[in-house]
Amino acid sequence: MHHAEGACGYGNLFQQGYGLDTAALSVALFGDGWACGGCYEIQCHGSPACKPAPVTVTATNLCPANYSKPNENWCNPPLRHFDLSKPVFLRLVTDFRVGIIPVQYRRVPCAKTGGIRVEMTGNQFWIGVLVFNVAGSGEVKALAVRGSGDGQWRDMKRNWGQIWDGDVHRLVGQGLSFRVVASDGRSVVLDGAVPPTWAIGQSFEGKGQF
């Protein structure tokens, strides 16, 4: 499935605060979208073009596999590859022309400013919720929504990337609270994060961080 918003669903990375410090992950790292939002420290390693300082990036997209080429398919499984923007790549190397470099990488906590954000996405037939700007582990593993009208928590399902859906149509006109569970098991409730007047295309900052 191809999405204009990228395989995580984040849309405009600048508007959403991710900027250029992002990476598209190879199939083996992407985990079918569960890896969206995680942060990685990457350091050039074992090339004469390496600069000493590492960079930290957020996983915001998939670098798709290409099975039609016999070799140099860096994004095919089982390879662990990070596709970086040119400015970020240039912070790792002294010469852009080296192309592909060996790196050492590790998962690191995400440092984000402001609270977790939710964006109401979709159309008149289908409503989804995008969760972004998640600090800490960065990866969301479960999401539940509660409407101010009925006060019941309802588990949402991950549709793709970091887009979650469920019976949100029933909650039109209600204020929304969200319970976000990160991949490290920590959870936070964004109480009343979305006002009853919400519309598709709007995003809201929840007061709450892990």
N, C-alpha and C positions, 0 to 999 in steps of 0.2 A: 504494500500500500504506500503510495507516495503522497506526501503532504507538503504543501507550500510552506508550512510552518516548520519544516524539518521533522525528523523522526521522533523528537521529544515533544513537539507541539508548542515550543516556547514562542514562536513568532518573532517579533522584532527584538533581537538580542540586546540592542542598545537601549531601547525603551525599557526593557525589563531588567536592566542593570548588569547584564553579563558582559557586555562590551565585546572586545576581541579575545578576552582571556578564556577561550573556550576550545573544546576539542570534539571532533567526531571520532567515535570509537569504532574499532573493527568489530566484526560480528561476534568474535569470541569474548570481547570485553563488554559489549553492549547489553547482553543478557536480555534480548527481546524488549528492551526499553526500561527494564527495572533499574539499570545503571544511570538513567537520566538524573541529573542534578548532583551526582557525586563529584568530589574534587580530587584531583591528582597532582602530586608534585612530580615534575618530569625534569630529568637532568641528562644532558648529552653525555655520552660515555663511550670512550674508546675510539674517538675520531680525532684526527689532528685539528679539525675545525671547531672542536668543542669550546664553548665558553664555560667558566667554572660555576656560574650561578644557576640554580634551578628556576623553573617557572611553575606557577600553580594555575591550573585551568579547571573549569567546570565542564562536565560531560553534557553537551547540549544536542548532539546529533549522532547519527549512524553513518559510518563510512561503509557503504554496501559492498558485498562480495561481488566479484566478477569472475565467473567460471569460464569465460570464453578465451581468456589469455592463459597460455601454459605456465608462465612464471611472472614473478614480480607483482603478484596480486596481494598487496600488503594487507588488504582488509579481509581476505578470505580466512575462514577458520583453518587451523587453530591459531593463526598468528595474532599477536597482541600488538596492535598498532594504533597510534594517535595521529589523526589528521589535524594539523594545526593551521591557524591563520598565518599569513606571511609575517606580520609584525611579531607574533609570538615566537615563530620559528627563528627569526633573526635575533631574538634575545638568547637563544640557545647556541647559536653557531656564529663563527666569524665570516663564513662565506656561504651565501644563499645557495650557490650552485651545487653544494654537496647533496642536495635532494633528500635522500633518506639517510637518517643517522640512527645508530644504536642508542637507546636510552635506558636509563634506570628509572623506574617509577614506583610510587607508593601512594596508597589512598591516604588523604589527609582530611582533617575536619574542614568544612567550608566556613569561611568567614564572610558573612553578608551583613550589609547595613540595613536597618529597618526590620520589620517583622516578616513572617511568611506572607506571601501574597496569593490571592486566588483571583482567577479571571473567569467570568461567565462566558462560555463560548457556545456556538451552535446556531440554530435557526428555529423556525416555528415548530418544526417536527421533532427536534432533538436538542437537548441541552447537556452540555458537558462542563466540567470544571477543571481548569488548568491550575496546578499548584506550582508556584515557583518562588525563587529567592529563599530557599530553605537552607538555614545554617546547620552546623553540626554535621551529621552524616550526609545530608543533602538529598538522599534518596528516600522517597516516600514509599512505604510498603502497604499502607492501608489508609483509607479515608472514609469517614462517616459524616453525614450531614443531618442537621436538626433544624426543622422549620419552627419559627416562633409561634405559629398557629397551633400546631399539635404537640410540639415539645418532645417528639420521639426521635431517637437516633436511628438513622437508616444507613446500613453499610453501602458504600458505593463500590463499583467495579472499575478496575483500570481498563479503559478501552484501548488506548495505545499511548506510548510515551508517558507523559505525565498528565494525560487527559483522562479524567474519571467521569463516569456517568452512573445514572440510577434514575429513580423516578422523580427527577427534578421538576418536571412539568407540574406536578401536584403542588409544588412549593412556590409557584409564581405568586407574587404579592405578599409573600412571607419574608421576614428577616431570616437570615441563614447563619447558623453556627457550624463550624467544622471541627472534627477531631482528626488530627493528623498523626499517624504513627510512622516513625522513621525506620530505616532498615536496621538500626541498632536497637530497636525496641522502645526507644523513648517516645512519649506521646505528649501532645499539647492540644488544648482546646482553644480554638479561636472563637470566643464567645461573641455572638452578634456581629461577626466580622462584616457581613453583607446586609445592608438595610433593605426594608421591604420594597423600596422603589427600584431595586436593581433591574438592569436590562442587559441583554446579551451584548458583549463587547466591552463591558466595564470591568475594571479590576479594582480590588480592594486590599488594603493592608490589614492583616489580622494582628491584634495586640497579643503577642505571645511568641515565645521562642523556646527552643528546647533547653 
